């Protein structure tokens, strides 16, 4: 069981939890026994761990000043331009592919805002590509579309699939070559039929992505360096 701070209230009617700055706080009515609170918390361990990991990754990233003049999108170099404008936004030149990150003069944490804009850009581009490839591969694999597509930070995995047919992909894939991203797409779509890594699962991956070993090895070697800063 993880550590937490318990705050009780006579006015509160239900138990609630909040994760902020990687710390867990539990809000509970004064009449609920601690053993009942901890039993309920055990059912929330996965969610809490996920929130702490997200906040930890974001905190680590915000510690680094943005000095690079370029990032990678789909293994292609994208030049960066940093500006101050009336409102915070990103936009890309269609000819030079140069990415402008503009922030408002009112922004105090400039590096964190630049990073957030970069992530918005990469999220947008990766989501667009994933939607297209998922649709194409679902047709090839005669598979129904997943119920949901999510993109987030993962520390140790490139994608995931659950029994609700939701697919999640690591945002860092935005820096990988397109053929590697395609492998991850097929890998996760294969999990819609086989929720394991059985022989049948790998046979399905191999059928629709014959070079899966090459792509997997590429990720093992280059994956730890897929960072856009």
N, C-alpha and C positions, 0 to 999 in steps of 0.2 A: 504494500500500500504506500502511495506517495504521501509526502508531507503536505499539510494544508492548514490554513487558518480558518477557524470556525467563528462566525459572527451570528449571534442569535438576536431575534427581535420578537417582541410580543405582538406586533402588528402583522408580521409575516404569516401567511397561511400555508406556503409551500416551500420545499427545499430547492435551492438553485445554486449553481456553481459558476465561477468566473475565473478565467485564466488571463492574467495581465502581467507583463514583464516576467514571464516564465514562472509565475507564482500562482498557486491555486487557493482560491478563497471560497468557502462554502457558507451560504446564507440559509439559516434554518429557523423555524418557529421555536420558541423556548421549550415547548412540550415534547419535541421529537428526541428520543434517546440517541446518544452518540452511536450505539451499536447499530441502530437502524440507518443512521446517516452513512456509516462506513460500509454497511452492506449495499446500500444504494450506490455509493461511490465505486464499488468494485465493478458494477455494471457499466461505469463510465470511463474505465481506465484507458481504453483504446482512444476515445475521443480526447481525453486530457493529454495523453502522450503526444497525440498528433498536433494539438494546439501548442504545446510546449516546444516541440520540434520546429514548427513553423516560426514561432517567435524567436527561437534561438538562431535559426538561419538568417532571419531578417536582421537581427541585432548584429550578427557577424558581418553581414554585407554592409551595413550602414557604418561600420567602423572604418571602412576603407575609403580614403578620398578618391574621387574620380579624376584620374589623371590621363587615362588613355584617350587617344584621339580616334579610336576605332573600336568596333565590336565585330563579332562574327554572327552572321545569319545564314543558316544552312551551309556552313563551312565557307561562306563567301565574306570577304572583308567589307564592312560598311563604315565609311568615314563619319565622324561625329563632329557636330558644331554645337557649342554651348552658347546660349543667348539669354538675355533678359528681355521680356516683352510684357505686354499688359496682362496676359493670362498665361498660365502654365499649360503647355501642350507639346506634342511631338508632331512632326511632319517630315515627309521624305521627298526629296527631289526625284522625279520620275526619270530624269536623264542621267544624272550622276549617281543616283541612289544614296546620296549624302543624307544623313539623318540629323535633323535639327532638334535639339532638346531645349525648349524655351521655358523659363520659369519667371514667375511674377516677382517684382521687387519686394513684395510683402513676405515672400518665403524666407524663413530664418535658417532652416536646416537644408541648405542648398544641395549638398552631396546626396542626402537621403531622397530629396525630391527628384534630382537627376536620375538616380537609380530607379525610383518608382516609375518614371517616364520611360526609361529603357525597358523595364519589365512589361509595361503596358504595350509597347511596340512589339516586343518579342512574343508576348502572349497572343496579340492580335494576329501576327504572321503565322505562328505555329498553329493556332486554332483553325485558321482558314485552310492551311495545308492538311491538317489532320482530318477535318470534315470531308474534304474532297477525297482523300485516300481511303478513309473508312468506308465511304459510300461505294467507291470503286471496288474495293476488296470484298465488301459484303455481297456485291453482285457476283463476283467471281466465286466466292466461297458458298454461295447460296445460303447466306446467313442473314437473319433479320438484323436491322440496325440496332445498335445498343440504345438503352433507354436514356443514357446521359453521357456527355463528354465533359471531363474536367481537366484542368491543367493546374498544377501546383508544384511546390518545391518538395522534392524527395531527396533524401541524403544517400540512400543505398539502393534505390531501384529506379528503373526507367519507366515503368508503367505498372498498372494493376487492373484487375477485373474482379468484380464481386458477383454474388449470386443474384443481385438485382439488375445484372447486365449493365452496370455502370463502368465506364472505362476512365481511367485517370492516367495522365502522362506527365512526366517530369518536364518542367519548364526549360531545364538546361538542354533538352533535346533540340531546342531552337538553334543551337550552335553546331549541331551535327550535320553530316551530309544527308541529303534526301534519301539515298538508298539505305542508310542506316535507320532513319526514321521509319521507312516503310517496313523494315524488319520488325521493329517494335510494334507497329500497328498490327501486322499479321500475327505476331506472338500473342498479343492481347485478344485479338478476335478469335484465335484458336481456343482461348480459355472459355469463350462463351459455350463451347461444346464440351471441353474437357477442363475441369477445374483442378488440374494437377499437371505434373510434368511426366506423364506416362509415355510409353512408346506410342500409343495412339495419338497423344497430343503432338509429339515431335513429328510423327508421320504427316499430320495435317499441316503443320508449319512448313515442313519440307515440300509438300505438294504445291503450296502457293508461294513459297519463298525458298527456292532451292539453295541459295547462297546464305542461309541463315547462320551457318558456322562462321563464315567470313565476317558477317556483320556483328555477330556476338563477340568474336575475337577483337574486332575493331573497338567495340565499346569497352572491353576489358582493358585494352591498352590505352585508349584515348579518353575514355569516360571520365577519369579523375581530373582531366584538364579541360573539360567542357564548361568553361566559365567565360562569361562575356567581358569581364573587366580585365 
